[in-house]
Amino acid sequence: MKKLLLQPINRTVTVQTRTSLLDALLSSELDVPMACKGRGICATCHVHVEQGHDRLSPKTERECRSLAIITSANENSRLSCQARILGEGVVVRLPEGMYLERVEDLLDLVGTRAEVDILHPINGSVLIPKGKVIIRSRIEELKRLNVEMEQLTLTRE
């Protein structure tokens, strides 16, 4: 069993060796959209590893390709679906904001202010900044995201 620290929520999770970071997040009752269903081709499970890089499985080629297009990625970035916990003392920082999984999920929020940044599922860019009013015309512009996610999933399988 290995311990993993999740920041900024300051929660310690105990998991079995070789558990993916994604499974650790899900076991902590964190809502991770998994737009690509854990295949390493979207940004929705992107995390930053603050400590213990060497205690995770190496990055896969697929993960490197996906991280290359994520706008908020840096040298500490990992896709939680691809990284497996091998040793003790991994510290992971969860991204701030909410990944948009389906544009239709925003329809009920039209006219309200975004409580957190709403993020693009493929590249992690901010689609609607925290505090901005969610307007119907912006949602219409974003409807192509559903098609983009379907196409991305089909082309990378």
KEDO-786212 format. One record per residue (C-alpha): x, y, z. Coordinates in pm, whole numbers. Each point is the difference from the previous one (the first is absolute). Layout:
N
+--------+--------+--------+
:     xx :     yy :     zz :
+--------+--------+--------+
:      X :      Y :      Z :
...
+--------+--------+--------+
***
This chain:
157
+--------+--------+--------+
:     xx :     yy :     zz :
+--------+--------+--------+
:      0 :      0 :      0 :
:    121 :    349 :    -86 :
:   -106 :    342 :    127 :
:    -74 :    287 :   -235 :
:    -64 :    361 :    105 :
:   -254 :    203 :   -199 :
:     36 :    378 :      3 :
:   -149 :    257 :     41 :
:   -261 :   -206 :    186 :
:    268 :   -144 :    233 :
:   -140 :   -354 :    -16 :
:    214 :   -312 :     42 :
:   -111 :   -307 :   -194 :
:    132 :   -353 :     53 :
:      2 :   -219 :   -311 :
:    158 :   -321 :   -120 :
:    331 :     12 :   -187 :
:    -48 :     47 :   -379 :
:   -337 :    173 :     47 :
:    -46 :    278 :   -252 :
:    -20 :    355 :    129 :
:   -342 :     16 :   -164 :
:   -128 :   -293 :    206 :
:    141 :    165 :    311 :
:   -189 :    320 :    -84 :
:   -321 :   -190 :    -66 :
:     35 :   -196 :    324 :
:     16 :    337 :    177 :
:   -343 :     82 :   -140 :
:    143 :    271 :   -223 :
:   -198 :     68 :   -315 :
:    238 :    -60 :   -291 :
:   -187 :     22 :   -332 :
:    226 :   -240 :   -199 :
:   -120 :    134 :   -336 :
:    214 :   -259 :   -183 :
:    -92 :   -274 :    249 :
:    355 :    -34 :    136 :
:    185 :    -53 :   -329 :
:    242 :    289 :     43 :
:   -126 :    217 :   -284 :
:   -170 :    291 :    178 :
:     85 :    251 :    271 :
:   -276 :    -78 :    249 :
:    215 :   -207 :    238 :
:    305 :    230 :    -24 :
:    179 :     56 :    335 :
:    328 :    153 :    116 :
:    237 :   -223 :    199 :
:    169 :    210 :    268 :
:    209 :   -278 :    154 :
:     81 :   -359 :    -82 :
:     37 :      7 :   -378 :
:    243 :   -290 :     29 :
:   -260 :   -201 :    193 :
:   -239 :     -4 :   -294 :
:     13 :   -208 :   -317 :
:    181 :    172 :   -290 :
:   -199 :    208 :   -247 :
:   -132 :   -197 :   -294 :
:     36 :    121 :   -359 :
:   -376 :     63 :    -14 :
:     15 :    203 :    321 :
:    287 :    214 :   -134 :
:   -196 :     73 :   -319 :
:   -308 :    101 :    197 :
:    194 :    213 :    247 :
:    161 :    185 :   -292 :
:   -335 :    159 :    -90 :
:   -123 :     80 :    351 :
:     42 :    374 :     50 :
:     51 :    -23 :    378 :
:    248 :   -289 :    -17 :
:    354 :     37 :    135 :
:    285 :   -232 :     98 :
:   -202 :   -116 :    305 :
:   -307 :    -95 :   -205 :
:   -141 :   -349 :    -19 :
:   -320 :   -152 :   -130 :
:   -134 :   -180 :    304 :
:   -139 :   -282 :   -214 :
:    352 :    -83 :   -124 :
:    207 :     43 :    318 :
:     25 :   -297 :    236 :
:    110 :     35 :    362 :
:    315 :   -203 :     65 :
:    134 :    153 :    321 :
:    -88 :    193 :    313 :
:    -20 :    379 :     31 :
:   -159 :    119 :   -323 :
:   -158 :    346 :     31 :
:   -247 :    101 :   -271 :
:   -151 :    345 :    -56 :
:   -344 :    -10 :   -154 :
:    -77 :    263 :   -265 :
:   -227 :    287 :     89 :
:   -307 :     28 :   -215 :
:   -256 :   -232 :   -153 :
:     56 :   -186 :   -324 :
:   -286 :     25 :   -243 :
:   -110 :   -349 :    -93 :
:   -318 :     87 :   -188 :
:   -107 :    346 :   -109 :
:   -359 :    -88 :     87 :
:    106 :    -15 :    367 :
:     31 :    381 :     -7 :
:   -351 :     69 :   -128 :
:   -149 :      9 :    351 :
:    266 :    254 :     96 :
:    -80 :    258 :   -270 :
:    -23 :    342 :    160 :
:    205 :    -94 :    306 :
:    364 :     72 :     73 :
:    249 :   -286 :    -28 :
:     98 :   -103 :    354 :
:    334 :   -138 :   -126 :
:    190 :     17 :   -329 :
:   -167 :   -228 :   -255 :
:    273 :   -186 :   -189 :
:     28 :   -148 :   -349 :
:     11 :   -384 :     19 :
:    264 :    -43 :   -270 :
:    255 :    271 :     71 :
:    -90 :    125 :    349 :
:    -37 :    363 :   -107 :
:   -249 :    222 :    183 :
:   -325 :     16 :   -198 :
:   -199 :    205 :    250 :
:    196 :    181 :    274 :
:   -112 :    -10 :    362 :
:   -241 :    285 :     69 :
:   -109 :     49 :   -361 :
:   -367 :    -30 :    -93 :
:    -81 :   -315 :   -198 :
:   -189 :    111 :   -310 :
:   -196 :   -204 :   -251 :
:    200 :    129 :   -300 :
:    324 :   -128 :    158 :
:   -159 :   -341 :     52 :
:   -102 :    -10 :   -368 :
:    366 :     66 :    -92 :
:    110 :   -285 :    225 :
:   -238 :   -262 :   -138 :
:    267 :   -114 :   -244 :
:    194 :   -136 :    302 :
:   -225 :   -307 :     11 :
:     91 :    -73 :   -363 :
:    370 :     70 :     66 :
:      6 :   -244 :    292 :
:   -170 :   -272 :   -206 :
:    244 :     52 :   -288 :
:    301 :      3 :    231 :
:   -111 :   -324 :    163 :
:    -51 :   -170 :   -337 :
:    332 :    114 :   -150 :
:    216 :    -94 :    300 :
:   -140 :   -345 :     75 :
+--------+--------+--------+
***
